[in-house]
Amino acid sequence: ELPAGMLRGYIDTGILTDGVEDNEFEKAVGELGGDRSEAEQKLFDDEELFSKLLPITDAMQKEYIKIMGISAIDEDNCTEAAKILGDDIVGFGVDEGTQELDRIKELAGASIDETYDDDDAFYEAYGEMWYNDDDIVDEAEYQGRKVKLGKPMAGDVKKFKVYVKDPKTGNVKKVNFGHGGSSVKGKSMRIRKNNPGARKSFRARHNCDNPGPRTKARYWSCRKW
């Protein structure tokens, strides 16, 4: 039951905190300052902190890895785990439309991985849903170079990044958000953008009706969803 239950928790939504024990996660958020998105980022970027503040979840994950004979909890290993358990991966929330799209991409010679060499390719994949009609994209300088303000793009440290002007200081700030990039240590999961259940779960968990300031990662993560 443990591997099957945990597998559903990870694959149904693609949201990492859906595989975390709720009570200890809430306690950890409080100990890390009260901001859910910042706490999540700290926990999943620091394996020692994760083990210390989320001992129940850490033990469950280690047991899951041991039972399934895998090296890490990521999308590829979860897919293999579903096969080992004898379940149809589609039944775990992997949308058939997504799989069909992947096959079409393969036939077209396009990459299935979400890696983009330029902004045009990135926006072709993600569209304009990030913006409201009244948004204005300005140019500013960040560390001596021109950047677009308020325009999310493929990231480096994290999956995405966006440059914003801090209203308190007037300085331009880079906001990194999303699970991906060079900061991930074996726990990255691809977001299922076309899964209504994943979207609802994410927005509820991160209180996206009140996303906070534009200078925080949670604001931009919520806008993406």
C-alpha atoms as a printed R data frame, in Angstrom:
    type eleno elety resid chain resno      x      y       z
1   ATOM     1    CA   GLU     A     1  0.000  0.000   0.000
2   ATOM     2    CA   LEU     A     2  2.856  2.416   0.752
3   ATOM     3    CA   PRO     A     3  4.390  2.425  -2.743
4   ATOM     4    CA   ALA     A     4  0.981  2.569  -4.446
5   ATOM     5    CA   GLY     A     5 -0.240  5.384  -2.195
6   ATOM     6    CA   MET     A     6  2.933  7.414  -2.511
7   ATOM     7    CA   LEU     A     7  3.003  6.907  -6.250
8   ATOM     8    CA   ARG     A     8 -0.494  8.355  -6.556
9   ATOM     9    CA   GLY     A     9  0.556 11.265  -4.359
10  ATOM    10    CA   TYR     A    10  3.419 12.144  -6.670
11  ATOM    11    CA   ILE     A    11  1.985 11.432 -10.086
12  ATOM    12    CA   ASP     A    12 -1.636 12.565  -9.732
13  ATOM    13    CA   THR     A    13 -0.624 16.206  -9.418
14  ATOM    14    CA   GLY     A    14  3.119 16.482 -10.060
15  ATOM    15    CA   ILE     A    15  3.353 18.680  -6.943
16  ATOM    16    CA   LEU     A    16  6.148 17.727  -4.578
17  ATOM    17    CA   THR     A    17  4.363 18.707  -1.360
18  ATOM    18    CA   ASP     A    18  1.524 16.293  -2.155
19  ATOM    19    CA   GLY     A    19  3.939 13.602  -0.985
20  ATOM    20    CA   VAL     A    20  4.661 15.343   2.321
21  ATOM    21    CA   GLU     A    21  3.000 14.597   5.666
22  ATOM    22    CA   ASP     A    22  0.720 17.620   6.214
23  ATOM    23    CA   ASN     A    23  1.195 18.173   9.947
24  ATOM    24    CA   GLU     A    24  4.975 18.138   9.903
25  ATOM    25    CA   PHE     A    25  5.040 20.308   6.784
26  ATOM    26    CA   GLU     A    26  2.884 22.961   8.493
27  ATOM    27    CA   LYS     A    27  5.179 22.824  11.522
28  ATOM    28    CA   ALA     A    28  8.238 23.174   9.287
29  ATOM    29    CA   VAL     A    29  6.696 26.183   7.527
30  ATOM    30    CA   GLY     A    30  6.292 27.870  10.923
31  ATOM    31    CA   GLU     A    31  9.883 27.137  11.904
32  ATOM    32    CA   LEU     A    32 11.142 28.539   8.599
33  ATOM    33    CA   GLY     A    33  9.355 31.881   8.880
34  ATOM    34    CA   GLY     A    34  5.762 31.169   7.857
35  ATOM    35    CA   ASP     A    35  5.986 31.617   4.076
36  ATOM    36    CA   ARG     A    36  4.908 28.325   2.441
37  ATOM    37    CA   SER     A    37  6.654 28.803  -0.892
38  ATOM    38    CA   GLU     A    38  9.931 29.924   0.691
39  ATOM    39    CA   ALA     A    39  9.785 27.052   3.175
40  ATOM    40    CA   GLU     A    40  9.139 24.560   0.374
41  ATOM    41    CA   GLN     A    41 12.078 25.917  -1.596
42  ATOM    42    CA   LYS     A    42 14.413 25.664   1.410
43  ATOM    43    CA   LEU     A    43 13.262 22.150   2.286
44  ATOM    44    CA   PHE     A    44 13.585 20.666  -1.181
45  ATOM    45    CA   ASP     A    45 16.914 22.396  -1.848
46  ATOM    46    CA   ASP     A    46 18.559 21.153   1.360
47  ATOM    47    CA   GLU     A    47 18.507 17.389   1.973
48  ATOM    48    CA   GLU     A    48 19.752 17.700   5.560
49  ATOM    49    CA   LEU     A    49 17.098 20.294   6.423
50  ATOM    50    CA   PHE     A    50 14.463 18.136   4.709
51  ATOM    51    CA   SER     A    51 15.433 15.116   6.835
52  ATOM    52    CA   LYS     A    52 15.552 17.163  10.037
53  ATOM    53    CA   LEU     A    53 12.226 19.003   9.712
54  ATOM    54    CA   LEU     A    54 10.278 16.346   7.795
55  ATOM    55    CA   PRO     A    55 11.346 13.082   9.494
56  ATOM    56    CA   ILE     A    56  8.078 11.233   8.784
57  ATOM    57    CA   THR     A    57  8.128 12.158   5.105
58  ATOM    58    CA   ASP     A    58 11.845 11.429   4.869
59  ATOM    59    CA   ALA     A    59 11.327  7.956   6.369
60  ATOM    60    CA   MET     A    60  8.412  7.245   4.012
61  ATOM    61    CA   GLN     A    61 10.446  8.323   0.995
62  ATOM    62    CA   LYS     A    62 13.418  6.182   1.998
63  ATOM    63    CA   GLU     A    63 11.131  3.198   2.552
64  ATOM    64    CA   TYR     A    64  9.477  3.813  -0.818
65  ATOM    65    CA   ILE     A    65 12.878  3.981  -2.548
66  ATOM    66    CA   LYS     A    66 13.966  0.782  -0.773
67  ATOM    67    CA   ILE     A    67 10.779 -1.148  -1.619
68  ATOM    68    CA   MET     A    68 10.765 -0.077  -5.261
69  ATOM    69    CA   GLY     A    69 14.527 -0.490  -5.734
70  ATOM    70    CA   ILE     A    70 14.985  2.966  -7.269
71  ATOM    71    CA   SER     A    71 17.667  5.608  -6.756
72  ATOM    72    CA   ALA     A    72 15.497  8.723  -6.408
73  ATOM    73    CA   ILE     A    73 11.922  9.968  -6.504
74  ATOM    74    CA   ASP     A    74 11.597 11.596  -9.893
75  ATOM    75    CA   GLU     A    75  9.324 11.305 -12.905
76  ATOM    76    CA   ASP     A    76 11.237  8.527 -14.660
77  ATOM    77    CA   ASN     A    77 11.425  6.391 -11.531
78  ATOM    78    CA   CYS     A    78  7.749  6.954 -10.706
79  ATOM    79    CA   THR     A    79  6.856  5.819 -14.210
80  ATOM    80    CA   GLU     A    80  8.931  2.672 -13.768
81  ATOM    81    CA   ALA     A    81  7.375  2.118 -10.338
82  ATOM    82    CA   ALA     A    82  3.894  2.207 -11.857
83  ATOM    83    CA   LYS     A    83  4.932 -0.516 -14.288
84  ATOM    84    CA   ILE     A    84  6.387 -2.609 -11.461
85  ATOM    85    CA   LEU     A    85  3.124 -2.291  -9.520
86  ATOM    86    CA   GLY     A    86  1.244 -3.475 -12.584
87  ATOM    87    CA   ASP     A    87 -0.793 -0.286 -12.972
88  ATOM    88    CA   ASP     A    88 -1.563  1.661 -16.099
89  ATOM    89    CA   ILE     A    89  0.353  4.919 -15.758
90  ATOM    90    CA   VAL     A    90 -2.626  6.817 -17.221
91  ATOM    91    CA   GLY     A    91 -4.654  5.719 -14.196
92  ATOM    92    CA   PHE     A    92 -2.253  7.618 -11.975
93  ATOM    93    CA   GLY     A    93 -3.142 10.964 -13.534
94  ATOM    94    CA   VAL     A    94 -0.747 11.077 -16.481
95  ATOM    95    CA   ASP     A    95 -3.073 12.521 -19.053
96  ATOM    96    CA   GLU     A    96 -3.471 10.526 -22.262
97  ATOM    97    CA   GLY     A    97 -3.508 13.790 -24.194
98  ATOM    98    CA   THR     A    98 -0.053 14.586 -22.843
99  ATOM    99    CA   GLN     A    99  1.279 11.206 -23.930
100 ATOM   100    CA   GLU     A   100 -0.244 11.690 -27.359
101 ATOM   101    CA   LEU     A   101  1.365 15.121 -27.587
102 ATOM   102    CA   ASP     A   102  4.728 13.587 -26.690
103 ATOM   103    CA   ARG     A   103  4.352 11.054 -29.504
104 ATOM   104    CA   ILE     A   104  3.502 13.843 -31.943
105 ATOM   105    CA   LYS     A   105  6.574 15.765 -30.798
106 ATOM   106    CA   GLU     A   106  8.747 12.705 -31.300
107 ATOM   107    CA   LEU     A   107  7.448 12.223 -34.826
108 ATOM   108    CA   ALA     A   108  8.113 15.887 -35.538
109 ATOM   109    CA   GLY     A   109 11.640 15.613 -34.194
110 ATOM   110    CA   ALA     A   110 10.904 18.001 -31.311
111 ATOM   111    CA   SER     A   111 12.216 17.583 -27.790
112 ATOM   112    CA   ILE     A   112  9.816 16.283 -25.144
113 ATOM   113    CA   ASP     A   113 11.908 17.746 -22.330
114 ATOM   114    CA   GLU     A   114 10.961 21.254 -21.235
115 ATOM   115    CA   THR     A   115 14.195 22.930 -22.301
116 ATOM   116    CA   TYR     A   116 14.104 26.149 -24.311
117 ATOM   117    CA   ASP     A   117 16.972 27.900 -26.059
118 ATOM   118    CA   ASP     A   118 15.189 31.227 -26.431
119 ATOM   119    CA   ASP     A   119 12.150 33.175 -25.244
120 ATOM   120    CA   ASP     A   120 10.201 32.556 -28.453
121 ATOM   121    CA   ALA     A   121 10.302 28.788 -27.965
122 ATOM   122    CA   PHE     A   122  9.466 29.174 -24.295
123 ATOM   123    CA   TYR     A   123  6.390 31.321 -24.961
124 ATOM   124    CA   GLU     A   124  5.282 29.095 -27.794
125 ATOM   125    CA   ALA     A   125  5.064 26.312 -25.199
126 ATOM   126    CA   TYR     A   126  3.623 28.316 -22.301
127 ATOM   127    CA   GLY     A   127  1.570 30.968 -24.064
128 ATOM   128    CA   GLU     A   128  0.498 34.356 -22.741
129 ATOM   129    CA   MET     A   129 -1.526 33.150 -19.769
130 ATOM   130    CA   TRP     A   130  0.952 34.708 -17.372
131 ATOM   131    CA   TYR     A   131 -0.120 38.259 -18.134
132 ATOM   132    CA   ASN     A   132 -3.065 40.494 -17.425
133 ATOM   133    CA   ASP     A   133 -4.076 43.012 -20.076
134 ATOM   134    CA   ASP     A   134 -2.894 45.903 -17.929
135 ATOM   135    CA   ASP     A   135  0.636 44.531 -17.479
136 ATOM   136    CA   ILE     A   136  3.435 46.624 -18.949
137 ATOM   137    CA   VAL     A   137  6.805 45.045 -19.700
138 ATOM   138    CA   ASP     A   138  9.606 47.546 -19.131
139 ATOM   139    CA   GLU     A   139 13.351 47.308 -19.630
140 ATOM   140    CA   ALA     A   140 15.777 47.892 -16.787
141 ATOM   141    CA   GLU     A   141 19.347 47.080 -15.804
142 ATOM   142    CA   TYR     A   142 20.238 44.082 -13.659
143 ATOM   143    CA   GLN     A   143 23.910 43.654 -12.769
144 ATOM   144    CA   GLY     A   144 24.905 45.915 -15.631
145 ATOM   145    CA   ARG     A   145 22.779 44.401 -18.393
146 ATOM   146    CA   LYS     A   146 19.383 45.163 -19.888
147 ATOM   147    CA   VAL     A   147 16.546 42.869 -18.821
148 ATOM   148    CA   LYS     A   148 12.792 42.744 -19.364
149 ATOM   149    CA   LEU     A   149 10.749 43.454 -16.243
150 ATOM   150    CA   GLY     A   150  7.774 41.246 -15.444
151 ATOM   151    CA   LYS     A   151  8.461 38.720 -18.217
152 ATOM   152    CA   PRO     A   152  8.900 35.123 -16.937
153 ATOM   153    CA   MET     A   153 11.411 33.064 -18.890
154 ATOM   154    CA   ALA     A   154 13.271 29.757 -18.714
155 ATOM   155    CA   GLY     A   155 15.473 29.827 -15.631
156 ATOM   156    CA   ASP     A   156 18.901 28.678 -14.531
157 ATOM   157    CA   VAL     A   157 18.935 28.147 -10.768
158 ATOM   158    CA   LYS     A   158 15.216 27.304 -10.843
159 ATOM   159    CA   LYS     A   159 12.921 26.211 -13.655
160 ATOM   160    CA   PHE     A   160 11.820 29.805 -14.309
161 ATOM   161    CA   LYS     A   161 13.025 33.315 -13.562
162 ATOM   162    CA   VAL     A   162 11.559 36.794 -13.832
163 ATOM   163    CA   TYR     A   163 13.017 40.239 -13.226
164 ATOM   164    CA   VAL     A   164 10.971 42.676 -11.139
165 ATOM   165    CA   LYS     A   165 11.521 46.067  -9.574
166 ATOM   166    CA   ASP     A   166 11.370 46.055  -5.779
167 ATOM   167    CA   PRO     A   167  9.007 48.929  -4.850
168 ATOM   168    CA   LYS     A   168 10.718 49.330  -1.469
169 ATOM   169    CA   THR     A   169 14.239 49.843  -2.807
170 ATOM   170    CA   GLY     A   170 13.709 50.653  -6.481
171 ATOM   171    CA   ASN     A   171 16.273 47.979  -7.344
172 ATOM   172    CA   VAL     A   172 15.753 45.278  -9.962
173 ATOM   173    CA   LYS     A   173 15.511 41.802  -8.453
174 ATOM   174    CA   LYS     A   174 15.646 38.369 -10.071
175 ATOM   175    CA   VAL     A   175 12.955 36.020  -8.749
176 ATOM   176    CA   ASN     A   176 13.645 32.310  -9.269
177 ATOM   177    CA   PHE     A   177 10.693 29.946  -9.056
178 ATOM   178    CA   GLY     A   178  9.485 26.476 -10.013
179 ATOM   179    CA   HIS     A   179 11.107 23.103  -9.408
180 ATOM   180    CA   GLY     A   180 13.955 22.624 -11.840
181 ATOM   181    CA   GLY     A   181 17.268 24.145 -12.803
182 ATOM   182    CA   SER     A   182 20.646 23.632 -11.173
183 ATOM   183    CA   SER     A   183 19.308 23.794  -7.594
184 ATOM   184    CA   VAL     A   184 17.349 20.533  -7.771
185 ATOM   185    CA   LYS     A   185 18.986 17.521  -6.123
186 ATOM   186    CA   GLY     A   186 17.071 14.493  -7.387
187 ATOM   187    CA   LYS     A   187 13.533 15.508  -6.421
188 ATOM   188    CA   SER     A   188 12.342 17.412  -9.496
189 ATOM   189    CA   MET     A   189  8.913 16.623 -10.968
190 ATOM   190    CA   ARG     A   190  7.437 17.946 -14.194
191 ATOM   191    CA   ILE     A   191  4.280 20.025 -13.701
192 ATOM   192    CA   ARG     A   192  1.134 18.693 -15.386
193 ATOM   193    CA   LYS     A   193 -0.204 21.985 -16.748
194 ATOM   194    CA   ASN     A   194 -3.253 20.398 -18.371
195 ATOM   195    CA   ASN     A   195 -4.364 18.487 -15.257
196 ATOM   196    CA   PRO     A   196 -7.286 20.369 -13.587
197 ATOM   197    CA   GLY     A   197 -6.784 18.424 -10.365
198 ATOM   198    CA   ALA     A   198 -3.122 19.399 -10.198
199 ATOM   199    CA   ARG     A   199 -3.965 23.046 -10.808
200 ATOM   200    CA   LYS     A   200 -6.651 23.089  -8.103
201 ATOM   201    CA   SER     A   201 -4.403 21.336  -5.603
202 ATOM   202    CA   PHE     A   202 -1.467 23.642  -6.289
203 ATOM   203    CA   ARG     A   203 -3.530 26.826  -5.981
204 ATOM   204    CA   ALA     A   204 -5.134 25.657  -2.745
205 ATOM   205    CA   ARG     A   205 -1.848 24.610  -1.160
206 ATOM   206    CA   HIS     A   206 -0.141 27.878  -2.026
207 ATOM   207    CA   ASN     A   207 -3.115 30.133  -1.253
208 ATOM   208    CA   CYS     A   208 -3.047 31.508  -4.786
209 ATOM   209    CA   ASP     A   209 -6.149 33.638  -4.222
210 ATOM   210    CA   ASN     A   210 -3.757 35.815  -2.206
211 ATOM   211    CA   PRO     A   211 -0.409 35.283  -3.955
212 ATOM   212    CA   GLY     A   212  1.510 38.029  -2.176
213 ATOM   213    CA   PRO     A   213  3.942 40.561  -3.715
214 ATOM   214    CA   ARG     A   214  5.472 40.368  -7.196
215 ATOM   215    CA   THR     A   215  8.915 40.150  -5.601
216 ATOM   216    CA   LYS     A   216  8.209 36.653  -4.210
217 ATOM   217    CA   ALA     A   217  8.355 33.294  -5.976
218 ATOM   218    CA   ARG     A   218  4.853 32.314  -4.826
219 ATOM   219    CA   TYR     A   219  3.285 35.214  -6.754
220 ATOM   220    CA   TRP     A   220  4.756 34.040 -10.058
221 ATOM   221    CA   SER     A   221  4.169 30.348  -9.391
222 ATOM   222    CA   CYS     A   222  0.512 31.118  -8.706
223 ATOM   223    CA   ARG     A   223  0.190 33.209 -11.867
224 ATOM   224    CA   LYS     A   224  1.562 30.355 -13.915
225 ATOM   225    CA   TRP     A   225 -1.207 28.122 -12.596
